[in-house]
Amino acid sequence: MNLNLENPMIERNTKTVYRDGDKTIKLFVENYSKSDILNEALNQARVEEYTDLCVPKLLEVSNVNNRWGIVLEHIEGTPLNKLMEENPEKEDEYLNWFVDIQLYVLSKTAPMLNRMHDKYKRKINSLNNISDNIRYELLQRLDSMKDHTKLCHGDFNPSNVIIKPDGQAAILDWAHVTIGNAASDAANTYMLFIMDGKEEIAKKYLDLFVEKSGIEKNLVQRWLPIVAASRKAKGIAEEQEFLNKWIDVVDFS
């Protein structure tokens, strides 16, 4: 497949996203983990095959000038975060919609995906910059959590929801998907809002999720140290100080 890399849409430290007609190309930096890229493609394919969710179709995994890339169907539309920014008077309406979409995702499962508990245990054990006591407390808390089989996106935020011209919502970026506990996915979304400096929206989001899902707020909050530890394992320098405050299980008992 010939790929046109003249139209970059998004640039990150580890990848650049290009638009090539009816295709979206995620091209990763040289020496990026090949297994992580192949796992992301596999996750995408399994969500596509096992659910009826509107997601981009996986077209190809390619190597371009020693850089691995994932080629996906391009989804035309507007990211939900952009709609929220452009129409602040509709913030509550969009947030309600956002939660409804997340709950619909959580109503699905895909049994071939990795289990959330296994992923979090691996991430926590990989951390070499926390004390043995904190590691023990995090693992004990993780073991105490119910191990469900809900489809958990793992990075569910408004920028990953595309509203198509016909009003249908498409969900992007399934790199971190697992099957597990819905409360954990909500905790991760709440944390992402906070990290983006949107504390008021985070509070509204959590209240809406609790109301619509019937899951108690304290069950979502109990996941916060675990999801923070998992994100800390990514090693993003500018996030470490913030996440260090969130992995203290005493603060989220």
VEXDREN-2710 file (C-alpha; in Angstrom, 1 decimal):
% VEXDREN-2710
k/r/px/py/pz
1/MET/0.0/0.0/0.0
2/ASN/1.4/3.4/-1.0
3/LEU/1.1/5.9/1.8
4/ASN/1.0/9.7/1.5
5/LEU/2.7/11.3/4.5
6/GLU/2.4/14.9/3.4
7/ASN/-0.6/15.8/5.7
8/PRO/0.3/15.4/9.4
9/MET/-2.7/16.0/11.6
10/ILE/-1.3/15.2/15.1
11/GLU/2.3/15.2/16.3
12/ARG/3.4/13.5/19.6
13/ASN/6.7/12.5/21.1
14/THR/6.3/8.9/20.0
15/LYS/4.2/9.2/16.8
16/THR/2.8/11.3/14.0
17/VAL/-0.8/10.9/12.7
18/TYR/-1.3/11.5/9.0
19/ARG/-4.4/11.8/6.8
20/ASP/-4.2/10.1/3.4
21/GLY/-7.6/10.4/1.7
22/ASP/-9.8/7.8/3.3
23/LYS/-7.0/6.4/5.5
24/THR/-5.5/7.5/8.8
25/ILE/-1.8/6.5/9.4
26/LYS/-0.3/6.4/12.9
27/LEU/3.5/6.4/12.2
28/PHE/5.6/5.7/15.3
29/VAL/9.2/6.9/15.9
30/GLU/12.1/4.6/15.1
31/ASN/12.9/2.0/17.8
32/TYR/9.4/2.2/19.2
33/SER/8.4/-1.1/20.7
34/LYS/7.3/-3.3/17.8
35/SER/5.4/-5.6/20.2
36/ASP/3.4/-2.6/21.5
37/ILE/2.5/-1.5/17.9
38/LEU/1.4/-5.0/17.0
39/ASN/-0.6/-5.4/20.2
40/GLU/-2.4/-2.1/19.5
41/ALA/-3.3/-3.4/16.0
42/LEU/-4.5/-6.6/17.5
43/ASN/-6.6/-4.7/20.1
44/GLN/-8.2/-2.7/17.3
45/ALA/-9.0/-5.8/15.3
46/ARG/-10.6/-7.6/18.2
47/VAL/-12.8/-4.6/19.1
48/GLU/-13.8/-4.4/15.5
49/GLU/-14.6/-8.1/15.2
50/TYR/-16.2/-8.8/18.6
51/THR/-18.4/-5.7/19.0
52/ASP/-20.9/-3.6/17.1
53/LEU/-19.2/-0.4/18.1
54/CYS/-18.4/2.2/15.5
55/VAL/-14.6/2.1/15.3
56/PRO/-12.1/2.6/12.5
57/LYS/-11.4/-0.5/10.5
58/LEU/-7.8/-1.8/10.7
59/LEU/-6.4/-1.8/7.1
60/GLU/-2.7/-2.6/7.5
61/VAL/0.4/-2.6/9.7
62/SER/3.3/-1.2/7.7
63/ASN/7.0/-0.3/7.9
64/VAL/8.0/3.0/6.3
65/ASN/11.7/4.0/6.4
66/ASN/12.3/1.9/9.6
67/ARG/9.2/3.3/11.3
68/TRP/6.3/1.1/12.0
69/GLY/2.8/2.4/11.3
70/ILE/-0.8/1.4/11.7
71/VAL/-3.1/2.2/8.8
72/LEU/-6.8/2.7/9.7
73/GLU/-10.0/3.7/8.0
74/HIS/-10.4/7.5/8.3
75/ILE/-13.4/8.5/10.3
76/GLU/-14.8/11.9/9.1
77/GLY/-16.3/14.1/11.8
78/THR/-15.6/16.4/14.7
79/PRO/-13.9/15.4/18.0
80/LEU/-16.2/15.8/21.0
81/ASN/-13.7/17.8/22.9
82/LYS/-13.7/20.4/20.0
83/LEU/-17.5/20.6/20.1
84/MET/-17.3/21.2/23.9
85/GLU/-14.8/23.9/23.4
86/GLU/-16.7/25.6/20.6
87/ASN/-20.1/25.4/22.3
88/PRO/-19.6/25.9/26.0
89/GLU/-23.3/26.5/26.5
90/LYS/-23.8/22.8/25.5
91/GLU/-21.2/21.4/27.9
92/ASP/-23.7/19.6/30.1
93/GLU/-25.4/18.1/27.0
94/TYR/-22.2/16.9/25.5
95/LEU/-21.0/15.5/28.9
96/ASN/-24.2/13.5/29.2
97/TRP/-23.7/12.2/25.7
98/PHE/-20.1/11.3/26.5
99/VAL/-21.1/9.3/29.6
100/ASP/-23.8/7.5/27.6
101/ILE/-21.3/6.5/25.0
102/GLN/-18.9/5.2/27.6
103/LEU/-21.6/3.2/29.3
104/TYR/-22.5/1.7/25.9
105/VAL/-18.9/0.7/25.4
106/LEU/-18.8/-0.8/28.9
107/SER/-21.9/-2.9/28.1
108/LYS/-19.7/-4.9/25.6
109/THR/-17.0/-7.5/26.0
110/ALA/-14.4/-9.0/23.8
111/PRO/-13.0/-12.2/25.5
112/MET/-9.8/-12.4/23.5
113/LEU/-8.5/-9.1/25.0
114/ASN/-6.0/-8.8/27.9
115/ARG/-7.5/-8.7/31.3
116/MET/-7.3/-5.5/33.2
117/HIS/-6.1/-7.0/36.5
118/ASP/-3.1/-8.7/34.7
119/LYS/-2.1/-5.4/33.0
120/TYR/-2.3/-3.4/36.2
121/LYS/-0.3/-6.0/38.1
122/ARG/2.4/-6.0/35.5
123/LYS/2.5/-2.2/35.4
124/ILE/2.8/-1.8/39.2
125/ASN/5.5/-4.5/39.4
126/SER/7.5/-2.7/36.7
127/LEU/7.7/0.5/38.7
128/ASN/11.2/1.0/40.1
129/ASN/10.7/4.4/41.7
130/ILE/8.1/3.6/44.4
131/SER/8.7/2.1/47.8
132/ASP/8.1/-1.6/48.5
133/ASN/5.4/-0.6/50.9
134/ILE/3.4/1.4/48.3
135/ARG/3.8/-1.4/45.8
136/TYR/2.5/-3.9/48.3
137/GLU/-0.5/-1.7/49.2
138/LEU/-1.3/-1.1/45.5
139/LEU/-1.2/-4.8/44.7
140/GLN/-3.3/-5.6/47.8
141/ARG/-5.9/-3.1/46.7
142/LEU/-5.9/-4.5/43.1
143/ASP/-6.4/-8.0/44.4
144/SER/-9.4/-6.8/46.4
145/MET/-11.2/-5.4/43.4
146/LYS/-13.8/-7.4/41.5
147/ASP/-12.5/-8.8/38.2
148/HIS/-15.3/-8.1/35.7
149/THR/-15.3/-8.6/31.9
150/LYS/-16.5/-5.2/30.7
151/LEU/-14.9/-3.6/27.6
152/CYS/-12.8/-0.9/29.1
153/HIS/-11.3/1.6/26.6
154/GLY/-8.4/2.7/28.9
155/ASP/-8.1/6.2/27.4
156/PHE/-11.7/7.3/27.2
157/ASN/-11.7/11.1/26.8
158/PRO/-13.7/13.5/24.5
159/SER/-10.8/13.7/22.0
160/ASN/-11.2/10.0/21.2
161/VAL/-14.9/10.4/20.4
162/ILE/-15.6/11.5/16.9
163/ILE/-19.1/12.8/16.1
164/LYS/-19.8/11.9/12.4
165/PRO/-21.9/14.2/10.1
166/ASP/-24.9/11.8/10.6
167/GLY/-24.6/12.2/14.4
168/GLN/-23.2/8.8/15.1
169/ALA/-20.3/8.5/17.6
170/ALA/-17.2/6.7/16.6
171/ILE/-14.5/5.8/19.2
172/LEU/-10.8/6.0/18.4
173/ASP/-7.5/4.8/19.9
174/TRP/-7.9/1.3/21.3
175/ALA/-4.3/0.9/22.3
176/HIS/-5.0/0.5/26.0
177/VAL/-8.2/-1.5/25.9
178/THR/-8.8/-4.4/28.3
179/ILE/-11.6/-6.3/29.8
180/GLY/-12.2/-5.6/33.4
181/ASN/-14.0/-3.4/35.9
182/ALA/-16.1/-0.4/34.7
183/ALA/-15.2/1.6/37.8
184/SER/-11.6/1.5/36.8
185/ASP/-12.3/2.9/33.3
186/ALA/-14.3/5.8/35.0
187/ALA/-11.5/6.4/37.4
188/ASN/-9.1/6.7/34.4
189/THR/-11.4/9.1/32.6
190/TYR/-11.8/11.2/35.7
191/MET/-8.0/11.4/36.2
192/LEU/-7.5/12.4/32.5
193/PHE/-9.9/15.4/33.0
194/ILE/-8.0/16.4/36.1
195/MET/-4.6/16.1/34.3
196/ASP/-6.0/18.3/31.6
197/GLY/-6.8/21.0/34.1
198/LYS/-10.6/20.5/33.9
199/GLU/-11.5/19.9/37.5
200/GLU/-15.0/21.2/37.3
201/ILE/-15.8/19.0/34.2
202/ALA/-14.1/16.1/36.1
203/LYS/-16.5/16.5/39.0
204/LYS/-19.5/16.8/36.7
205/TYR/-18.3/13.7/34.8
206/LEU/-17.9/11.6/37.9
207/ASP/-21.3/12.6/39.3
208/LEU/-23.0/11.8/36.0
209/PHE/-21.2/8.4/35.7
210/VAL/-22.2/7.4/39.2
211/GLU/-25.8/8.5/38.6
212/LYS/-26.2/6.8/35.2
213/SER/-24.2/3.6/36.0
214/GLY/-25.4/2.9/39.5
215/ILE/-21.8/2.4/40.6
216/GLU/-21.0/3.9/44.0
217/LYS/-18.6/6.9/43.8
218/ASN/-16.3/5.4/46.4
219/LEU/-15.8/2.3/44.2
220/VAL/-14.5/4.6/41.4
221/GLN/-12.3/6.5/43.8
222/ARG/-10.7/3.4/45.1
223/TRP/-9.3/2.7/41.7
224/LEU/-7.5/6.1/41.4
225/PRO/-4.2/5.0/42.9
226/ILE/-4.1/1.9/40.7
227/VAL/-4.8/3.7/37.5
228/ALA/-2.3/6.5/38.5
229/ALA/0.4/3.8/39.1
230/SER/-0.4/2.3/35.7
231/ARG/0.0/5.6/33.9
232/LYS/3.2/6.4/36.0
233/ALA/4.7/3.3/34.4
234/LYS/4.7/5.1/31.0
235/GLY/7.6/7.2/32.4
236/ILE/6.4/10.5/31.0
237/ALA/8.6/12.9/33.0
238/GLU/6.2/15.9/33.2
239/GLU/3.4/13.6/34.7
240/GLN/5.5/12.0/37.5
241/GLU/5.0/14.6/40.3
242/PHE/1.3/14.7/39.7
243/LEU/0.9/10.9/39.6
244/ASN/3.1/10.4/42.7
245/LYS/0.4/12.2/44.8
246/TRP/-2.3/9.9/43.4
247/ILE/-0.7/6.6/44.1
248/ASP/-0.9/7.0/47.9
249/VAL/-3.7/4.5/48.8
250/VAL/-4.3/6.2/52.1
251/ASP/-5.6/9.3/50.4
252/PHE/-8.1/7.3/48.4
253/SER/-9.3/4.8/51.0
END
